């Protein structure tokens, strides 16, 4: 994936997260994806990460992502 498409994919993923659209968020990752946490160094599979996203969306009614690229 080239840089332009990678940026578009990230925008789609973070937009979905900010709206609480977990289906779109889930679909942004390939089935064999590993999602790495920079704060604890643990990589999760897509299904485990999805459970965490559900918890996040349930706990916070408002979410936003700030682009620092």
Helices and strands as residue ranges (DSSP letters): H 3-19, H 22-27, E 34-36, E 43-45, H 46-59
